[in-house]
Amino acid sequence: MINEVRNIFEAEANAVLNIPVSDNFSKACDLIYEAVHVNKGKVVASGMGKAGQIALNIATTFSATGTPAVFLHPSDAQHGDLGVIQQNDILLLVSNSGKTLEIIELCDLTKNLGYNLKIIVITGNPDSDLGNLADITISTGHPQEVCPLGLTPTTSTTVMTVIGDALVVILMKRIGFTAAQYAKRHHGGYLGVKSRHAAQNNNL
């Protein structure tokens, strides 16, 4: 059992280390910066199933670190929640297959609003239908799932999370996000206390 656990950790660690790194990361951050910090829009993140949970995590982490973002469930978007999208927003879409019908439909619905929003896609299949709709595609490297069936999103969701972390951290550095700013957005809990102490110690 111990060896099996180590093998799983090693497989997921290797998948992270083999995420293709290209200038698409900097291009994606440029688009997000322009949409949010120049044009005063927001990141609208979306995905279905496990990919949707990753999109939600990315959105909340962006918001906590100075880049306003929301999660839009693609099914709810078809029942009125599409109205959260505004002219200067940017779409950040997560789909391992790049074929998720609800996400493709979300792109069409957004265009029906009369908005020509930029689209960033995180996917294991850059040549997919969704990848072809994107302005910027960030590839996960399409790692093999550690699930013994090769079906359950496991390794794929790990690399998606890491890619989201990379985008968040790059944006934090670009906007010069401080502990004092973090504390204003995260008042409660251990992190709230820690960020306030950090801000006081650094006189930020």
Rosetta constraint file for C-alpha pairs under 8 A:
AtomPair CA 1 CA 5 HARMONIC 6.23 0.50
AtomPair CA 2 CA 6 HARMONIC 6.28 0.50
AtomPair CA 3 CA 7 HARMONIC 6.08 0.50
AtomPair CA 4 CA 8 HARMONIC 6.27 0.50
AtomPair CA 5 CA 9 HARMONIC 6.29 0.50
AtomPair CA 6 CA 10 HARMONIC 6.06 0.50
AtomPair CA 7 CA 11 HARMONIC 6.07 0.50
AtomPair CA 8 CA 12 HARMONIC 6.28 0.50
AtomPair CA 8 CA 146 HARMONIC 6.46 0.50
AtomPair CA 9 CA 13 HARMONIC 6.00 0.50
AtomPair CA 10 CA 14 HARMONIC 6.02 0.50
AtomPair CA 11 CA 15 HARMONIC 6.25 0.50
AtomPair CA 11 CA 146 HARMONIC 7.13 0.50
AtomPair CA 12 CA 16 HARMONIC 6.38 0.50
AtomPair CA 12 CA 146 HARMONIC 7.52 0.50
AtomPair CA 12 CA 155 HARMONIC 5.64 0.50
AtomPair CA 12 CA 158 HARMONIC 7.24 0.50
AtomPair CA 13 CA 17 HARMONIC 6.32 0.50
AtomPair CA 14 CA 18 HARMONIC 6.11 0.50
AtomPair CA 15 CA 19 HARMONIC 6.45 0.50
AtomPair CA 15 CA 141 HARMONIC 7.76 0.50
AtomPair CA 15 CA 143 HARMONIC 5.87 0.50
AtomPair CA 15 CA 155 HARMONIC 7.16 0.50
AtomPair CA 15 CA 159 HARMONIC 6.90 0.50
AtomPair CA 16 CA 158 HARMONIC 7.60 0.50
AtomPair CA 16 CA 159 HARMONIC 5.52 0.50
AtomPair CA 16 CA 162 HARMONIC 7.31 0.50
AtomPair CA 18 CA 141 HARMONIC 6.81 0.50
AtomPair CA 19 CA 139 HARMONIC 7.20 0.50
AtomPair CA 19 CA 140 HARMONIC 5.40 0.50
AtomPair CA 19 CA 141 HARMONIC 5.18 0.50
AtomPair CA 19 CA 159 HARMONIC 7.25 0.50
AtomPair CA 20 CA 139 HARMONIC 6.40 0.50
AtomPair CA 20 CA 140 HARMONIC 6.76 0.50
AtomPair CA 20 CA 141 HARMONIC 5.90 0.50
AtomPair CA 21 CA 25 HARMONIC 7.38 0.50
AtomPair CA 23 CA 27 HARMONIC 6.18 0.50
AtomPair CA 24 CA 28 HARMONIC 5.86 0.50
AtomPair CA 24 CA 136 HARMONIC 6.36 0.50
AtomPair CA 24 CA 137 HARMONIC 6.92 0.50
AtomPair CA 24 CA 138 HARMONIC 6.36 0.50
AtomPair CA 25 CA 29 HARMONIC 6.28 0.50
AtomPair CA 25 CA 138 HARMONIC 7.00 0.50
AtomPair CA 25 CA 167 HARMONIC 7.10 0.50
AtomPair CA 26 CA 30 HARMONIC 6.10 0.50
AtomPair CA 27 CA 31 HARMONIC 6.31 0.50
AtomPair CA 27 CA 136 HARMONIC 7.25 0.50
AtomPair CA 28 CA 32 HARMONIC 6.27 0.50
AtomPair CA 28 CA 120 HARMONIC 6.63 0.50
AtomPair CA 28 CA 136 HARMONIC 6.22 0.50
AtomPair CA 28 CA 167 HARMONIC 7.93 0.50
AtomPair CA 29 CA 33 HARMONIC 5.95 0.50
AtomPair CA 29 CA 167 HARMONIC 6.48 0.50
AtomPair CA 29 CA 170 HARMONIC 7.24 0.50
AtomPair CA 29 CA 171 HARMONIC 6.49 0.50
AtomPair CA 30 CA 34 HARMONIC 6.12 0.50
AtomPair CA 31 CA 35 HARMONIC 6.11 0.50
AtomPair CA 31 CA 90 HARMONIC 7.86 0.50
AtomPair CA 31 CA 118 HARMONIC 7.54 0.50
AtomPair CA 32 CA 36 HARMONIC 5.92 0.50
AtomPair CA 32 CA 37 HARMONIC 7.80 0.50
AtomPair CA 32 CA 43 HARMONIC 7.10 0.50
AtomPair CA 32 CA 90 HARMONIC 6.79 0.50
AtomPair CA 33 CA 37 HARMONIC 5.18 0.50
AtomPair CA 33 CA 38 HARMONIC 6.67 0.50
AtomPair CA 33 CA 171 HARMONIC 7.27 0.50
AtomPair CA 34 CA 38 HARMONIC 4.81 0.50
AtomPair CA 34 CA 39 HARMONIC 6.14 0.50
AtomPair CA 35 CA 39 HARMONIC 5.07 0.50
AtomPair CA 35 CA 40 HARMONIC 6.38 0.50
AtomPair CA 35 CA 41 HARMONIC 5.37 0.50
AtomPair CA 35 CA 42 HARMONIC 6.72 0.50
AtomPair CA 35 CA 43 HARMONIC 7.92 0.50
AtomPair CA 35 CA 88 HARMONIC 5.88 0.50
AtomPair CA 35 CA 89 HARMONIC 5.96 0.50
AtomPair CA 35 CA 90 HARMONIC 6.28 0.50
AtomPair CA 36 CA 40 HARMONIC 4.69 0.50
AtomPair CA 36 CA 41 HARMONIC 4.45 0.50
AtomPair CA 36 CA 42 HARMONIC 5.00 0.50
AtomPair CA 36 CA 43 HARMONIC 7.05 0.50
AtomPair CA 36 CA 67 HARMONIC 6.76 0.50
AtomPair CA 36 CA 68 HARMONIC 7.15 0.50
AtomPair CA 36 CA 88 HARMONIC 7.64 0.50
AtomPair CA 36 CA 89 HARMONIC 7.05 0.50
AtomPair CA 36 CA 90 HARMONIC 8.00 0.50
AtomPair CA 37 CA 41 HARMONIC 7.44 0.50
AtomPair CA 37 CA 67 HARMONIC 7.56 0.50
AtomPair CA 39 CA 88 HARMONIC 6.15 0.50
AtomPair CA 40 CA 88 HARMONIC 6.84 0.50
AtomPair CA 41 CA 68 HARMONIC 7.98 0.50
AtomPair CA 41 CA 86 HARMONIC 7.28 0.50
AtomPair CA 41 CA 87 HARMONIC 7.47 0.50
AtomPair CA 41 CA 88 HARMONIC 4.54 0.50
AtomPair CA 41 CA 89 HARMONIC 4.46 0.50
AtomPair CA 41 CA 90 HARMONIC 7.40 0.50
AtomPair CA 42 CA 67 HARMONIC 7.31 0.50
AtomPair CA 42 CA 68 HARMONIC 5.25 0.50
AtomPair CA 42 CA 69 HARMONIC 5.19 0.50
AtomPair CA 42 CA 70 HARMONIC 7.47 0.50
AtomPair CA 42 CA 88 HARMONIC 7.24 0.50
AtomPair CA 42 CA 89 HARMONIC 4.77 0.50
AtomPair CA 42 CA 90 HARMONIC 6.38 0.50
AtomPair CA 43 CA 59 HARMONIC 7.24 0.50
AtomPair CA 43 CA 67 HARMONIC 7.69 0.50
AtomPair CA 43 CA 68 HARMONIC 6.42 0.50
AtomPair CA 43 CA 69 HARMONIC 4.33 0.50
AtomPair CA 43 CA 70 HARMONIC 6.33 0.50
AtomPair CA 43 CA 89 HARMONIC 5.87 0.50
AtomPair CA 43 CA 90 HARMONIC 5.09 0.50
AtomPair CA 43 CA 91 HARMONIC 6.04 0.50
AtomPair CA 43 CA 92 HARMONIC 6.66 0.50
AtomPair CA 44 CA 59 HARMONIC 7.46 0.50
AtomPair CA 44 CA 69 HARMONIC 5.78 0.50
AtomPair CA 44 CA 70 HARMONIC 5.16 0.50
AtomPair CA 44 CA 71 HARMONIC 5.86 0.50
AtomPair CA 44 CA 72 HARMONIC 6.47 0.50
AtomPair CA 44 CA 85 HARMONIC 7.30 0.50
AtomPair CA 44 CA 89 HARMONIC 6.79 0.50
AtomPair CA 44 CA 90 HARMONIC 6.01 0.50
AtomPair CA 44 CA 91 HARMONIC 4.91 0.50
AtomPair CA 44 CA 92 HARMONIC 5.97 0.50
AtomPair CA 45 CA 55 HARMONIC 5.47 0.50
AtomPair CA 45 CA 56 HARMONIC 6.81 0.50
AtomPair CA 45 CA 58 HARMONIC 7.56 0.50
AtomPair CA 45 CA 59 HARMONIC 6.02 0.50
AtomPair CA 45 CA 69 HARMONIC 7.23 0.50
AtomPair CA 45 CA 70 HARMONIC 6.20 0.50
AtomPair CA 45 CA 71 HARMONIC 4.86 0.50
AtomPair CA 45 CA 72 HARMONIC 6.12 0.50
AtomPair CA 45 CA 91 HARMONIC 5.92 0.50
AtomPair CA 45 CA 92 HARMONIC 4.56 0.50
AtomPair CA 45 CA 93 HARMONIC 5.68 0.50
AtomPair CA 45 CA 94 HARMONIC 7.72 0.50
AtomPair CA 46 CA 52 HARMONIC 5.84 0.50
AtomPair CA 46 CA 55 HARMONIC 5.51 0.50
AtomPair CA 46 CA 56 HARMONIC 7.22 0.50
AtomPair CA 46 CA 71 HARMONIC 5.78 0.50
AtomPair CA 46 CA 72 HARMONIC 5.27 0.50
AtomPair CA 46 CA 73 HARMONIC 5.90 0.50
AtomPair CA 46 CA 74 HARMONIC 6.47 0.50
AtomPair CA 46 CA 91 HARMONIC 7.68 0.50
AtomPair CA 46 CA 92 HARMONIC 6.46 0.50
AtomPair CA 46 CA 93 HARMONIC 5.03 0.50
AtomPair CA 46 CA 94 HARMONIC 6.31 0.50
AtomPair CA 46 CA 103 HARMONIC 7.41 0.50
AtomPair CA 47 CA 51 HARMONIC 5.18 0.50
AtomPair CA 47 CA 52 HARMONIC 3.66 0.50
AtomPair CA 47 CA 53 HARMONIC 7.38 0.50
AtomPair CA 47 CA 54 HARMONIC 7.79 0.50
AtomPair CA 47 CA 55 HARMONIC 5.97 0.50
AtomPair CA 47 CA 73 HARMONIC 6.79 0.50
AtomPair CA 47 CA 74 HARMONIC 6.75 0.50
AtomPair CA 47 CA 93 HARMONIC 5.93 0.50
AtomPair CA 47 CA 94 HARMONIC 5.01 0.50
AtomPair CA 47 CA 95 HARMONIC 6.17 0.50
AtomPair CA 47 CA 103 HARMONIC 6.55 0.50
AtomPair CA 48 CA 52 HARMONIC 4.36 0.50
AtomPair CA 48 CA 53 HARMONIC 7.68 0.50
AtomPair CA 48 CA 73 HARMONIC 7.23 0.50
AtomPair CA 48 CA 74 HARMONIC 6.97 0.50
AtomPair CA 48 CA 94 HARMONIC 7.96 0.50
AtomPair CA 48 CA 95 HARMONIC 7.43 0.50
AtomPair CA 48 CA 100 HARMONIC 7.49 0.50
AtomPair CA 48 CA 102 HARMONIC 7.47 0.50
AtomPair CA 48 CA 103 HARMONIC 7.52 0.50
AtomPair CA 49 CA 53 HARMONIC 6.65 0.50
AtomPair CA 50 CA 54 HARMONIC 6.53 0.50
AtomPair CA 50 CA 153 HARMONIC 6.86 0.50
AtomPair CA 50 CA 157 HARMONIC 7.18 0.50
AtomPair CA 51 CA 55 HARMONIC 6.23 0.50
AtomPair CA 51 CA 94 HARMONIC 5.73 0.50
AtomPair CA 51 CA 95 HARMONIC 5.92 0.50
AtomPair CA 51 CA 96 HARMONIC 7.16 0.50
AtomPair CA 51 CA 157 HARMONIC 6.72 0.50
AtomPair CA 51 CA 160 HARMONIC 7.99 0.50
AtomPair CA 52 CA 56 HARMONIC 6.13 0.50
AtomPair CA 52 CA 73 HARMONIC 7.35 0.50
AtomPair CA 52 CA 94 HARMONIC 6.89 0.50
AtomPair CA 53 CA 57 HARMONIC 6.27 0.50
AtomPair CA 54 CA 58 HARMONIC 6.23 0.50
AtomPair CA 54 CA 94 HARMONIC 7.65 0.50
AtomPair CA 54 CA 157 HARMONIC 6.96 0.50
AtomPair CA 54 CA 160 HARMONIC 6.97 0.50
AtomPair CA 54 CA 161 HARMONIC 6.12 0.50
AtomPair CA 55 CA 59 HARMONIC 6.15 0.50
AtomPair CA 55 CA 71 HARMONIC 6.81 0.50
AtomPair CA 55 CA 92 HARMONIC 7.84 0.50
AtomPair CA 55 CA 93 HARMONIC 7.25 0.50
AtomPair CA 55 CA 94 HARMONIC 6.22 0.50
AtomPair CA 56 CA 60 HARMONIC 6.23 0.50
AtomPair CA 56 CA 70 HARMONIC 7.63 0.50
AtomPair CA 56 CA 71 HARMONIC 5.25 0.50
AtomPair CA 57 CA 61 HARMONIC 6.11 0.50
AtomPair CA 57 CA 161 HARMONIC 7.96 0.50
AtomPair CA 58 CA 62 HARMONIC 6.10 0.50
AtomPair CA 58 CA 161 HARMONIC 7.46 0.50
AtomPair CA 58 CA 164 HARMONIC 5.60 0.50
AtomPair CA 58 CA 165 HARMONIC 7.28 0.50
AtomPair CA 58 CA 168 HARMONIC 7.70 0.50
AtomPair CA 59 CA 63 HARMONIC 6.27 0.50
AtomPair CA 59 CA 68 HARMONIC 7.94 0.50
AtomPair CA 59 CA 69 HARMONIC 5.04 0.50
AtomPair CA 59 CA 70 HARMONIC 5.45 0.50
AtomPair CA 59 CA 71 HARMONIC 5.91 0.50
AtomPair CA 60 CA 64 HARMONIC 6.18 0.50
AtomPair CA 60 CA 69 HARMONIC 6.77 0.50
AtomPair CA 60 CA 70 HARMONIC 7.03 0.50
AtomPair CA 60 CA 71 HARMONIC 7.87 0.50
AtomPair CA 61 CA 65 HARMONIC 6.30 0.50
AtomPair CA 61 CA 168 HARMONIC 7.14 0.50
AtomPair CA 62 CA 66 HARMONIC 6.48 0.50
AtomPair CA 62 CA 67 HARMONIC 5.04 0.50
AtomPair CA 62 CA 68 HARMONIC 6.29 0.50
AtomPair CA 62 CA 69 HARMONIC 6.10 0.50
AtomPair CA 62 CA 168 HARMONIC 5.82 0.50
AtomPair CA 63 CA 67 HARMONIC 5.07 0.50
AtomPair CA 63 CA 68 HARMONIC 4.44 0.50
AtomPair CA 63 CA 69 HARMONIC 5.29 0.50
AtomPair CA 63 CA 70 HARMONIC 7.77 0.50
AtomPair CA 64 CA 68 HARMONIC 7.90 0.50
AtomPair CA 64 CA 182 HARMONIC 6.74 0.50
AtomPair CA 64 CA 185 HARMONIC 6.00 0.50
AtomPair CA 64 CA 186 HARMONIC 6.98 0.50
AtomPair CA 65 CA 168 HARMONIC 7.59 0.50
AtomPair CA 65 CA 172 HARMONIC 6.41 0.50
AtomPair CA 65 CA 177 HARMONIC 6.86 0.50
AtomPair CA 65 CA 181 HARMONIC 7.94 0.50
AtomPair CA 65 CA 182 HARMONIC 6.20 0.50
AtomPair CA 65 CA 185 HARMONIC 7.94 0.50
AtomPair CA 66 CA 172 HARMONIC 7.13 0.50
AtomPair CA 66 CA 177 HARMONIC 6.67 0.50
AtomPair CA 66 CA 181 HARMONIC 7.57 0.50
AtomPair CA 66 CA 182 HARMONIC 7.61 0.50
AtomPair CA 67 CA 171 HARMONIC 7.68 0.50
AtomPair CA 72 CA 76 HARMONIC 7.35 0.50
AtomPair CA 72 CA 77 HARMONIC 6.71 0.50
AtomPair CA 72 CA 81 HARMONIC 7.28 0.50
AtomPair CA 72 CA 82 HARMONIC 7.67 0.50
AtomPair CA 73 CA 77 HARMONIC 6.14 0.50
AtomPair CA 74 CA 78 HARMONIC 6.90 0.50
AtomPair CA 74 CA 102 HARMONIC 5.76 0.50
AtomPair CA 74 CA 103 HARMONIC 6.10 0.50
AtomPair CA 74 CA 106 HARMONIC 6.13 0.50
AtomPair CA 75 CA 79 HARMONIC 7.14 0.50
AtomPair CA 75 CA 102 HARMONIC 6.67 0.50
AtomPair CA 76 CA 80 HARMONIC 6.71 0.50
AtomPair CA 76 CA 81 HARMONIC 5.60 0.50
AtomPair CA 76 CA 82 HARMONIC 7.51 0.50
AtomPair CA 77 CA 81 HARMONIC 4.39 0.50
AtomPair CA 77 CA 82 HARMONIC 4.25 0.50
AtomPair CA 77 CA 83 HARMONIC 7.75 0.50
AtomPair CA 77 CA 106 HARMONIC 7.25 0.50
AtomPair CA 78 CA 82 HARMONIC 6.62 0.50
AtomPair CA 78 CA 106 HARMONIC 7.97 0.50
AtomPair CA 82 CA 109 HARMONIC 7.88 0.50
AtomPair CA 82 CA 110 HARMONIC 7.53 0.50
AtomPair CA 85 CA 89 HARMONIC 6.66 0.50
AtomPair CA 85 CA 110 HARMONIC 7.69 0.50
AtomPair CA 86 CA 115 HARMONIC 7.70 0.50
AtomPair CA 87 CA 115 HARMONIC 5.75 0.50
AtomPair CA 87 CA 116 HARMONIC 7.87 0.50
AtomPair CA 87 CA 117 HARMONIC 7.28 0.50
AtomPair CA 88 CA 117 HARMONIC 7.17 0.50
AtomPair CA 89 CA 117 HARMONIC 6.49 0.50
AtomPair CA 89 CA 118 HARMONIC 7.94 0.50
AtomPair CA 90 CA 117 HARMONIC 5.60 0.50
AtomPair CA 90 CA 118 HARMONIC 5.33 0.50
AtomPair CA 90 CA 119 HARMONIC 6.19 0.50
AtomPair CA 90 CA 120 HARMONIC 7.80 0.50
AtomPair CA 91 CA 117 HARMONIC 6.85 0.50
AtomPair CA 91 CA 118 HARMONIC 6.33 0.50
AtomPair CA 91 CA 119 HARMONIC 4.80 0.50
AtomPair CA 91 CA 120 HARMONIC 6.09 0.50
AtomPair CA 92 CA 119 HARMONIC 6.11 0.50
AtomPair CA 92 CA 120 HARMONIC 4.82 0.50
AtomPair CA 92 CA 121 HARMONIC 5.88 0.50
AtomPair CA 92 CA 122 HARMONIC 7.68 0.50
AtomPair CA 93 CA 103 HARMONIC 7.36 0.50
AtomPair CA 93 CA 119 HARMONIC 7.38 0.50
AtomPair CA 93 CA 120 HARMONIC 6.17 0.50
AtomPair CA 93 CA 121 HARMONIC 4.76 0.50
AtomPair CA 93 CA 122 HARMONIC 6.26 0.50
AtomPair CA 94 CA 121 HARMONIC 5.85 0.50
AtomPair CA 94 CA 122 HARMONIC 4.88 0.50
AtomPair CA 94 CA 123 HARMONIC 6.16 0.50
AtomPair CA 94 CA 160 HARMONIC 7.86 0.50
AtomPair CA 95 CA 99 HARMONIC 7.29 0.50
AtomPair CA 95 CA 100 HARMONIC 6.46 0.50
AtomPair CA 95 CA 103 HARMONIC 7.98 0.50
AtomPair CA 95 CA 121 HARMONIC 7.51 0.50
AtomPair CA 95 CA 122 HARMONIC 6.38 0.50
AtomPair CA 95 CA 123 HARMONIC 5.11 0.50
AtomPair CA 95 CA 124 HARMONIC 7.46 0.50
AtomPair CA 96 CA 122 HARMONIC 7.44 0.50
AtomPair CA 96 CA 123 HARMONIC 4.58 0.50
AtomPair CA 96 CA 124 HARMONIC 4.78 0.50
AtomPair CA 96 CA 125 HARMONIC 6.75 0.50
AtomPair CA 96 CA 142 HARMONIC 7.66 0.50
AtomPair CA 96 CA 156 HARMONIC 6.96 0.50
AtomPair CA 97 CA 123 HARMONIC 6.47 0.50
AtomPair CA 97 CA 124 HARMONIC 5.96 0.50
AtomPair CA 97 CA 125 HARMONIC 5.68 0.50
AtomPair CA 97 CA 128 HARMONIC 7.45 0.50
AtomPair CA 98 CA 123 HARMONIC 5.79 0.50
AtomPair CA 98 CA 124 HARMONIC 7.01 0.50
AtomPair CA 98 CA 125 HARMONIC 5.58 0.50
AtomPair CA 98 CA 126 HARMONIC 7.09 0.50
AtomPair CA 98 CA 128 HARMONIC 5.19 0.50
AtomPair CA 98 CA 129 HARMONIC 6.33 0.50
AtomPair CA 98 CA 130 HARMONIC 5.00 0.50
AtomPair CA 98 CA 131 HARMONIC 6.21 0.50
AtomPair CA 99 CA 104 HARMONIC 7.42 0.50
AtomPair CA 99 CA 128 HARMONIC 6.37 0.50
AtomPair CA 99 CA 129 HARMONIC 6.07 0.50
AtomPair CA 99 CA 130 HARMONIC 6.14 0.50
AtomPair CA 100 CA 104 HARMONIC 6.41 0.50
AtomPair CA 100 CA 130 HARMONIC 7.83 0.50
AtomPair CA 101 CA 105 HARMONIC 6.10 0.50
AtomPair CA 102 CA 106 HARMONIC 6.14 0.50
AtomPair CA 103 CA 107 HARMONIC 6.53 0.50
AtomPair CA 103 CA 130 HARMONIC 7.86 0.50
AtomPair CA 104 CA 108 HARMONIC 6.67 0.50
AtomPair CA 104 CA 129 HARMONIC 7.83 0.50
AtomPair CA 104 CA 130 HARMONIC 6.21 0.50
AtomPair CA 105 CA 109 HARMONIC 6.09 0.50
AtomPair CA 106 CA 110 HARMONIC 6.09 0.50
AtomPair CA 107 CA 111 HARMONIC 6.44 0.50
AtomPair CA 108 CA 112 HARMONIC 6.32 0.50
AtomPair CA 109 CA 113 HARMONIC 6.66 0.50
AtomPair CA 110 CA 114 HARMONIC 7.19 0.50
AtomPair CA 110 CA 115 HARMONIC 6.26 0.50
AtomPair CA 110 CA 116 HARMONIC 7.72 0.50
AtomPair CA 110 CA 117 HARMONIC 7.82 0.50
AtomPair CA 111 CA 115 HARMONIC 5.24 0.50
AtomPair CA 111 CA 116 HARMONIC 5.99 0.50
AtomPair CA 111 CA 117 HARMONIC 7.83 0.50
AtomPair CA 118 CA 134 HARMONIC 7.53 0.50
AtomPair CA 118 CA 135 HARMONIC 6.13 0.50
AtomPair CA 119 CA 133 HARMONIC 7.51 0.50
AtomPair CA 119 CA 134 HARMONIC 4.94 0.50
AtomPair CA 119 CA 135 HARMONIC 5.29 0.50
AtomPair CA 119 CA 136 HARMONIC 6.64 0.50
AtomPair CA 120 CA 134 HARMONIC 5.64 0.50
AtomPair CA 120 CA 135 HARMONIC 6.04 0.50
AtomPair CA 120 CA 136 HARMONIC 4.89 0.50
AtomPair CA 120 CA 137 HARMONIC 5.85 0.50
AtomPair CA 120 CA 138 HARMONIC 7.59 0.50
AtomPair CA 121 CA 130 HARMONIC 7.42 0.50
AtomPair CA 121 CA 131 HARMONIC 6.49 0.50
AtomPair CA 121 CA 134 HARMONIC 6.01 0.50
AtomPair CA 121 CA 136 HARMONIC 6.43 0.50
AtomPair CA 121 CA 137 HARMONIC 4.84 0.50
AtomPair CA 121 CA 138 HARMONIC 6.12 0.50
AtomPair CA 122 CA 137 HARMONIC 6.05 0.50
AtomPair CA 122 CA 138 HARMONIC 4.85 0.50
AtomPair CA 122 CA 139 HARMONIC 5.99 0.50
AtomPair CA 122 CA 140 HARMONIC 6.92 0.50
AtomPair CA 122 CA 160 HARMONIC 7.04 0.50
AtomPair CA 123 CA 131 HARMONIC 7.46 0.50
AtomPair CA 123 CA 137 HARMONIC 7.32 0.50
AtomPair CA 123 CA 138 HARMONIC 6.45 0.50
AtomPair CA 123 CA 139 HARMONIC 5.28 0.50
AtomPair CA 123 CA 140 HARMONIC 5.83 0.50
AtomPair CA 123 CA 142 HARMONIC 7.75 0.50
AtomPair CA 123 CA 160 HARMONIC 7.96 0.50
AtomPair CA 124 CA 139 HARMONIC 5.47 0.50
AtomPair CA 124 CA 140 HARMONIC 4.95 0.50
AtomPair CA 124 CA 141 HARMONIC 5.81 0.50
AtomPair CA 124 CA 142 HARMONIC 4.24 0.50
AtomPair CA 124 CA 143 HARMONIC 7.74 0.50
AtomPair CA 124 CA 156 HARMONIC 7.81 0.50
AtomPair CA 125 CA 131 HARMONIC 7.04 0.50
AtomPair CA 125 CA 139 HARMONIC 6.92 0.50
AtomPair CA 125 CA 142 HARMONIC 6.88 0.50
AtomPair CA 126 CA 130 HARMONIC 7.79 0.50
AtomPair CA 126 CA 131 HARMONIC 4.73 0.50
AtomPair CA 126 CA 132 HARMONIC 7.37 0.50
AtomPair CA 126 CA 137 HARMONIC 6.27 0.50
AtomPair CA 126 CA 138 HARMONIC 7.41 0.50
AtomPair CA 126 CA 139 HARMONIC 6.11 0.50
AtomPair CA 127 CA 131 HARMONIC 5.53 0.50
AtomPair CA 127 CA 132 HARMONIC 6.32 0.50
AtomPair CA 128 CA 132 HARMONIC 6.18 0.50
AtomPair CA 129 CA 133 HARMONIC 6.52 0.50
AtomPair CA 130 CA 134 HARMONIC 6.53 0.50
AtomPair CA 131 CA 137 HARMONIC 6.06 0.50
AtomPair CA 140 CA 156 HARMONIC 7.33 0.50
AtomPair CA 140 CA 159 HARMONIC 6.15 0.50
AtomPair CA 140 CA 160 HARMONIC 6.54 0.50
AtomPair CA 140 CA 163 HARMONIC 7.75 0.50
AtomPair CA 142 CA 156 HARMONIC 6.99 0.50
AtomPair CA 143 CA 155 HARMONIC 6.62 0.50
AtomPair CA 143 CA 156 HARMONIC 6.27 0.50
AtomPair CA 144 CA 150 HARMONIC 6.95 0.50
AtomPair CA 144 CA 155 HARMONIC 6.82 0.50
AtomPair CA 144 CA 156 HARMONIC 7.55 0.50
AtomPair CA 145 CA 150 HARMONIC 5.24 0.50
AtomPair CA 145 CA 151 HARMONIC 6.82 0.50
AtomPair CA 145 CA 152 HARMONIC 7.02 0.50
AtomPair CA 145 CA 153 HARMONIC 6.56 0.50
AtomPair CA 145 CA 154 HARMONIC 5.66 0.50
AtomPair CA 145 CA 155 HARMONIC 4.87 0.50
AtomPair CA 145 CA 156 HARMONIC 6.41 0.50
AtomPair CA 146 CA 150 HARMONIC 6.66 0.50
AtomPair CA 146 CA 154 HARMONIC 6.29 0.50
AtomPair CA 146 CA 155 HARMONIC 6.01 0.50
AtomPair CA 147 CA 151 HARMONIC 6.36 0.50
AtomPair CA 147 CA 152 HARMONIC 5.70 0.50
AtomPair CA 147 CA 153 HARMONIC 7.56 0.50
AtomPair CA 147 CA 154 HARMONIC 6.52 0.50
AtomPair CA 153 CA 157 HARMONIC 5.92 0.50
AtomPair CA 154 CA 158 HARMONIC 6.41 0.50
AtomPair CA 155 CA 159 HARMONIC 6.43 0.50
AtomPair CA 156 CA 160 HARMONIC 6.25 0.50
AtomPair CA 157 CA 161 HARMONIC 6.11 0.50
AtomPair CA 158 CA 162 HARMONIC 6.42 0.50
AtomPair CA 159 CA 163 HARMONIC 6.16 0.50
AtomPair CA 160 CA 164 HARMONIC 6.25 0.50
AtomPair CA 161 CA 165 HARMONIC 6.23 0.50
AtomPair CA 162 CA 166 HARMONIC 6.25 0.50
AtomPair CA 163 CA 167 HARMONIC 6.44 0.50
AtomPair CA 164 CA 168 HARMONIC 6.25 0.50
AtomPair CA 165 CA 169 HARMONIC 6.11 0.50
AtomPair CA 166 CA 170 HARMONIC 6.13 0.50
AtomPair CA 167 CA 171 HARMONIC 6.24 0.50
AtomPair CA 168 CA 172 HARMONIC 6.17 0.50
AtomPair CA 169 CA 173 HARMONIC 6.31 0.50
AtomPair CA 170 CA 174 HARMONIC 6.18 0.50
AtomPair CA 171 CA 175 HARMONIC 6.19 0.50
AtomPair CA 172 CA 176 HARMONIC 5.98 0.50
AtomPair CA 172 CA 177 HARMONIC 5.17 0.50
AtomPair CA 173 CA 177 HARMONIC 6.40 0.50
AtomPair CA 177 CA 181 HARMONIC 6.54 0.50
AtomPair CA 177 CA 182 HARMONIC 7.49 0.50
AtomPair CA 178 CA 182 HARMONIC 6.27 0.50
AtomPair CA 178 CA 199 HARMONIC 7.67 0.50
AtomPair CA 178 CA 204 HARMONIC 7.24 0.50
AtomPair CA 179 CA 183 HARMONIC 6.10 0.50
AtomPair CA 179 CA 195 HARMONIC 5.33 0.50
AtomPair CA 179 CA 196 HARMONIC 7.01 0.50
AtomPair CA 179 CA 198 HARMONIC 6.12 0.50
AtomPair CA 179 CA 199 HARMONIC 5.08 0.50
AtomPair CA 179 CA 204 HARMONIC 7.19 0.50
AtomPair CA 180 CA 184 HARMONIC 6.49 0.50
AtomPair CA 180 CA 195 HARMONIC 6.75 0.50
AtomPair CA 180 CA 196 HARMONIC 6.41 0.50
AtomPair CA 180 CA 198 HARMONIC 7.68 0.50
AtomPair CA 180 CA 199 HARMONIC 4.82 0.50
AtomPair CA 180 CA 200 HARMONIC 7.96 0.50
AtomPair CA 180 CA 204 HARMONIC 5.78 0.50
AtomPair CA 181 CA 185 HARMONIC 6.73 0.50
AtomPair CA 182 CA 186 HARMONIC 6.07 0.50
AtomPair CA 182 CA 195 HARMONIC 6.49 0.50
AtomPair CA 183 CA 187 HARMONIC 5.72 0.50
AtomPair CA 183 CA 192 HARMONIC 5.57 0.50
AtomPair CA 183 CA 193 HARMONIC 7.83 0.50
AtomPair CA 183 CA 195 HARMONIC 5.15 0.50
AtomPair CA 183 CA 196 HARMONIC 5.48 0.50
AtomPair CA 183 CA 199 HARMONIC 7.84 0.50
AtomPair CA 186 CA 191 HARMONIC 7.03 0.50
AtomPair CA 186 CA 192 HARMONIC 5.13 0.50
AtomPair CA 187 CA 191 HARMONIC 7.85 0.50
AtomPair CA 187 CA 192 HARMONIC 4.52 0.50
AtomPair CA 187 CA 193 HARMONIC 7.36 0.50
AtomPair CA 188 CA 192 HARMONIC 4.95 0.50
AtomPair CA 188 CA 193 HARMONIC 7.30 0.50
AtomPair CA 189 CA 193 HARMONIC 6.60 0.50
AtomPair CA 190 CA 194 HARMONIC 6.09 0.50
AtomPair CA 191 CA 195 HARMONIC 5.87 0.50
AtomPair CA 192 CA 196 HARMONIC 6.25 0.50
AtomPair CA 193 CA 197 HARMONIC 6.26 0.50
AtomPair CA 194 CA 198 HARMONIC 6.13 0.50
AtomPair CA 195 CA 199 HARMONIC 6.08 0.50
AtomPair CA 196 CA 200 HARMONIC 6.18 0.50
AtomPair CA 197 CA 201 HARMONIC 6.05 0.50
AtomPair CA 198 CA 202 HARMONIC 6.15 0.50
AtomPair CA 199 CA 203 HARMONIC 5.80 0.50
AtomPair CA 199 CA 204 HARMONIC 4.99 0.50
AtomPair CA 200 CA 204 HARMONIC 6.44 0.50
